[in-house]
Amino acid sequence: MPRKIDTHPNEQSAALPTDVVDAYKMPSDIETMLPSDLTTEKYATALEDIRYALGEYAWEYGVGPYRYTRAKASKALRDLLKTGEFDHHTLTTLNQRAYNLLFDCIDDTAVQQWMLLGGDARPPLAALELAAQRAILLNDSQKGPESSIPLEILVARLCHVYEAATGKSVTHHTKSRDLAYTQTAQSNAG
């Protein structure tokens, strides 16, 4: 049974980010940021984990859903409503971000199943139109700069790499002794 996170035709599959990760060239200064007292094995593991996390982040913005802006996703959904073509092929050619928004705004699991699988059944037009309208409203209600979910995930993964390599917790200490904010971390764990 397909899951929500399964990709639809004409988009990247879960296996494709590996190609991007394998091709990712890590900046050379990353190696100098690792603690010098790591064993050779922990050092190599940490570098590989960092490369994988950075490569996955690059995939999210290079070929993943975050290559599309909110405006592009809303435009695709408005065009869908304008044409009124809710067949399976049309839905699968939506950009990934618009497709994800539409899928998230569907309340009925049977409609979600149809959206993932298609099939001979007629498209559930009323449910898809309602979901498209809700997706546009939701997407357009978000103001300001776009939040970077992949960046949040990247930071969390890098924290886990540091903790696994050193056995120490990561801190978020960026205040100097006089309590003034500074951009550089004030401890090794920062």
C-alpha positions as a Markdown table, in Angstrom:
| # | Residue | x | y | z |
|---|---|---|---|---|
| 1 | Met | 0.0 | 0.0 | 0.0 |
| 2 | Pro | 1.5 | 3.4 | -0.9 |
| 3 | Arg | 2.3 | 5.9 | 1.8 |
| 4 | Lys | 2.0 | 9.6 | 1.7 |
| 5 | Ile | 5.8 | 9.9 | 1.5 |
| 6 | Asp | 5.9 | 7.7 | -1.6 |
| 7 | Thr | 6.7 | 9.7 | -4.7 |
| 8 | His | 4.4 | 9.9 | -7.7 |
| 9 | Pro | 5.3 | 9.5 | -11.3 |
| 10 | Asn | 7.4 | 12.2 | -13.0 |
| 11 | Glu | 9.1 | 13.2 | -9.7 |
| 12 | Gln | 12.2 | 12.1 | -7.9 |
| 13 | Ser | 12.1 | 8.7 | -6.2 |
| 14 | Ala | 13.4 | 8.0 | -2.7 |
| 15 | Ala | 16.4 | 6.2 | -4.3 |
| 16 | Leu | 17.5 | 9.2 | -6.4 |
| 17 | Pro | 18.9 | 11.4 | -3.6 |
| 18 | Thr | 21.6 | 8.8 | -3.2 |
| 19 | Asp | 23.0 | 9.8 | -6.6 |
| 20 | Val | 23.1 | 13.5 | -5.5 |
| 21 | Val | 24.7 | 12.5 | -2.2 |
| 22 | Asp | 27.3 | 10.3 | -3.9 |
| 23 | Ala | 28.2 | 13.2 | -6.3 |
| 24 | Tyr | 28.3 | 15.8 | -3.5 |
| 25 | Lys | 31.7 | 17.4 | -3.0 |
| 26 | Met | 32.2 | 18.5 | 0.6 |
| 27 | Pro | 33.9 | 21.8 | 1.4 |
| 28 | Ser | 37.5 | 21.2 | 2.5 |
| 29 | Asp | 37.2 | 23.3 | 5.6 |
| 30 | Ile | 34.7 | 20.9 | 7.1 |
| 31 | Glu | 37.5 | 18.6 | 8.1 |
| 32 | Thr | 39.1 | 21.3 | 10.2 |
| 33 | Met | 35.9 | 21.8 | 12.2 |
| 34 | Leu | 35.9 | 18.3 | 13.6 |
| 35 | Pro | 37.6 | 17.7 | 17.0 |
| 36 | Ser | 41.2 | 16.7 | 16.6 |
| 37 | Asp | 41.0 | 14.0 | 19.3 |
| 38 | Leu | 38.7 | 11.7 | 17.3 |
| 39 | Thr | 39.8 | 8.2 | 16.5 |
| 40 | Thr | 40.4 | 7.4 | 12.8 |
| 41 | Glu | 37.2 | 5.4 | 12.6 |
| 42 | Lys | 35.0 | 8.0 | 14.3 |
| 43 | Tyr | 36.6 | 10.7 | 12.1 |
| 44 | Ala | 35.8 | 8.8 | 8.9 |
| 45 | Thr | 32.3 | 8.0 | 10.1 |
| 46 | Ala | 31.7 | 11.6 | 11.0 |
| 47 | Leu | 32.9 | 12.9 | 7.7 |
| 48 | Glu | 30.7 | 10.4 | 5.8 |
| 49 | Asp | 27.7 | 11.4 | 7.9 |
| 50 | Ile | 28.3 | 15.1 | 7.4 |
| 51 | Arg | 28.7 | 14.6 | 3.6 |
| 52 | Tyr | 25.5 | 12.6 | 3.5 |
| 53 | Ala | 23.6 | 15.3 | 5.5 |
| 54 | Leu | 24.9 | 18.1 | 3.3 |
| 55 | Gly | 24.2 | 16.1 | 0.1 |
| 56 | Glu | 20.7 | 15.4 | 1.2 |
| 57 | Tyr | 20.2 | 19.1 | 2.0 |
| 58 | Ala | 21.5 | 20.0 | -1.5 |
| 59 | Trp | 19.0 | 17.5 | -3.0 |
| 60 | Glu | 16.1 | 19.1 | -1.2 |
| 61 | Tyr | 16.8 | 22.4 | -2.9 |
| 62 | Gly | 18.3 | 21.1 | -6.1 |
| 63 | Val | 15.8 | 18.5 | -7.3 |
| 64 | Gly | 13.5 | 18.0 | -4.3 |
| 65 | Pro | 10.3 | 19.8 | -3.4 |
| 66 | Tyr | 12.0 | 22.9 | -2.0 |
| 67 | Arg | 13.2 | 23.9 | -5.4 |
| 68 | Tyr | 9.6 | 25.3 | -5.9 |
| 69 | Thr | 8.6 | 28.5 | -4.1 |
| 70 | Arg | 5.2 | 29.0 | -2.4 |
| 71 | Ala | 4.2 | 31.2 | -5.3 |
| 72 | Lys | 5.0 | 28.4 | -7.9 |
| 73 | Ala | 3.0 | 25.9 | -5.8 |
| 74 | Ser | 0.0 | 28.3 | -5.6 |
| 75 | Lys | 0.2 | 29.1 | -9.3 |
| 76 | Ala | 0.2 | 25.4 | -10.2 |
| 77 | Leu | -2.9 | 24.8 | -8.0 |
| 78 | Arg | -4.7 | 27.8 | -9.4 |
| 79 | Asp | -4.0 | 26.6 | -12.9 |
| 80 | Leu | -5.3 | 23.2 | -11.9 |
| 81 | Leu | -8.6 | 24.8 | -10.7 |
| 82 | Lys | -8.8 | 26.9 | -13.8 |
| 83 | Thr | -8.5 | 24.0 | -16.2 |
| 84 | Gly | -10.7 | 21.7 | -14.0 |
| 85 | Glu | -8.7 | 18.7 | -15.2 |
| 86 | Phe | -8.3 | 16.5 | -12.1 |
| 87 | Asp | -7.3 | 13.3 | -13.9 |
| 88 | His | -4.5 | 11.3 | -12.4 |
| 89 | His | -2.0 | 12.2 | -15.1 |
| 90 | Thr | -2.6 | 15.9 | -14.6 |
| 91 | Leu | -2.1 | 15.6 | -10.8 |
| 92 | Thr | 1.1 | 13.7 | -11.2 |
| 93 | Thr | 2.6 | 16.4 | -13.4 |
| 94 | Leu | 2.1 | 19.1 | -10.7 |
| 95 | Asn | 5.3 | 20.3 | -9.2 |
| 96 | Gln | 6.2 | 18.3 | -6.1 |
| 97 | Arg | 5.4 | 21.1 | -3.6 |
| 98 | Ala | 1.9 | 21.7 | -5.1 |
| 99 | Tyr | 1.3 | 18.0 | -5.1 |
| 100 | Asn | 2.3 | 17.7 | -1.5 |
| 101 | Leu | 0.1 | 20.6 | -0.5 |
| 102 | Leu | -2.9 | 19.1 | -2.3 |
| 103 | Phe | -2.3 | 15.7 | -0.8 |
| 104 | Asp | -2.1 | 17.2 | 2.7 |
| 105 | Cys | -5.4 | 19.1 | 2.3 |
| 106 | Ile | -7.4 | 15.9 | 1.5 |
| 107 | Asp | -9.3 | 14.6 | 4.4 |
| 108 | Asp | -10.6 | 11.4 | 2.8 |
| 109 | Thr | -8.1 | 8.5 | 2.7 |
| 110 | Ala | -9.9 | 6.9 | -0.2 |
| 111 | Val | -9.2 | 10.1 | -2.2 |
| 112 | Gln | -5.6 | 10.1 | -1.1 |
| 113 | Gln | -5.4 | 6.5 | -2.3 |
| 114 | Trp | -6.8 | 7.5 | -5.6 |
| 115 | Met | -4.3 | 10.3 | -5.9 |
| 116 | Leu | -1.4 | 8.0 | -5.2 |
| 117 | Leu | -2.6 | 5.1 | -7.4 |
| 118 | Gly | -5.0 | 6.5 | -9.9 |
| 119 | Gly | -6.8 | 3.6 | -11.6 |
| 120 | Asp | -10.0 | 3.2 | -13.6 |
| 121 | Ala | -12.2 | 4.9 | -11.1 |
| 122 | Arg | -13.5 | 8.4 | -11.9 |
| 123 | Pro | -11.5 | 11.2 | -10.1 |
| 124 | Pro | -13.2 | 12.4 | -7.0 |
| 125 | Leu | -13.7 | 15.9 | -8.4 |
| 126 | Ala | -15.5 | 17.6 | -5.5 |
| 127 | Ala | -13.0 | 16.4 | -3.0 |
| 128 | Leu | -10.0 | 17.4 | -5.2 |
| 129 | Glu | -11.4 | 20.8 | -5.9 |
| 130 | Leu | -12.1 | 21.5 | -2.3 |
| 131 | Ala | -8.6 | 20.3 | -1.4 |
| 132 | Ala | -7.0 | 22.5 | -4.0 |
| 133 | Gln | -8.9 | 25.6 | -2.7 |
| 134 | Arg | -7.8 | 24.8 | 0.8 |
| 135 | Ala | -4.2 | 24.2 | -0.3 |
| 136 | Ile | -4.1 | 27.6 | -2.0 |
| 137 | Leu | -5.6 | 29.4 | 1.0 |
| 138 | Leu | -3.2 | 27.6 | 3.4 |
| 139 | Asn | -0.2 | 28.3 | 1.1 |
| 140 | Asp | -1.1 | 32.0 | 0.5 |
| 141 | Ser | -1.8 | 32.6 | 4.2 |
| 142 | Gln | 1.9 | 32.0 | 5.0 |
| 143 | Lys | 3.7 | 35.4 | 4.9 |
| 144 | Gly | 7.2 | 36.4 | 5.3 |
| 145 | Pro | 10.3 | 34.6 | 4.3 |
| 146 | Glu | 9.9 | 30.9 | 3.8 |
| 147 | Ser | 11.0 | 28.7 | 6.7 |
| 148 | Ser | 13.7 | 26.2 | 5.8 |
| 149 | Ile | 12.6 | 22.8 | 7.1 |
| 150 | Pro | 15.5 | 21.1 | 5.3 |
| 151 | Leu | 17.9 | 23.5 | 7.1 |
| 152 | Glu | 16.3 | 22.6 | 10.5 |
| 153 | Ile | 16.7 | 18.9 | 9.7 |
| 154 | Leu | 20.3 | 19.5 | 8.6 |
| 155 | Val | 21.2 | 21.2 | 11.8 |
| 156 | Ala | 19.6 | 18.4 | 13.8 |
| 157 | Arg | 21.5 | 15.8 | 11.8 |
| 158 | Leu | 24.8 | 17.6 | 12.3 |
| 159 | Cys | 24.2 | 17.8 | 16.0 |
| 160 | His | 23.7 | 14.0 | 16.1 |
| 161 | Val | 26.9 | 13.5 | 14.1 |
| 162 | Tyr | 28.8 | 15.6 | 16.7 |
| 163 | Glu | 27.2 | 13.8 | 19.6 |
| 164 | Ala | 28.0 | 10.4 | 18.1 |
| 165 | Ala | 31.6 | 11.3 | 17.4 |
| 166 | Thr | 32.4 | 13.0 | 20.7 |
| 167 | Gly | 29.9 | 11.6 | 23.2 |
| 168 | Lys | 29.2 | 15.2 | 24.3 |
| 169 | Ser | 25.9 | 17.1 | 23.9 |
| 170 | Val | 25.7 | 20.0 | 21.5 |
| 171 | Thr | 25.1 | 23.3 | 23.2 |
| 172 | His | 23.6 | 26.5 | 21.7 |
| 173 | His | 25.9 | 28.8 | 23.6 |
| 174 | Thr | 26.5 | 31.9 | 21.6 |
| 175 | Lys | 26.7 | 34.5 | 24.3 |
| 176 | Ser | 30.1 | 35.8 | 25.5 |
| 177 | Arg | 31.0 | 36.3 | 29.1 |
| 178 | Asp | 29.5 | 39.8 | 29.1 |
| 179 | Leu | 26.2 | 38.2 | 27.8 |
| 180 | Ala | 26.6 | 39.9 | 24.4 |
| 181 | Tyr | 25.5 | 37.8 | 21.4 |
| 182 | Thr | 28.3 | 36.6 | 19.2 |
| 183 | Gln | 28.1 | 34.7 | 15.9 |
| 184 | Thr | 30.8 | 32.2 | 16.9 |
| 185 | Ala | 30.1 | 29.5 | 19.4 |
| 186 | Gln | 31.6 | 30.0 | 22.8 |
| 187 | Ser | 32.4 | 26.4 | 23.5 |
| 188 | Asn | 33.6 | 23.3 | 21.5 |
| 189 | Ala | 30.2 | 21.8 | 21.9 |
| 190 | Gly | 28.6 | 24.9 | 20.4 |
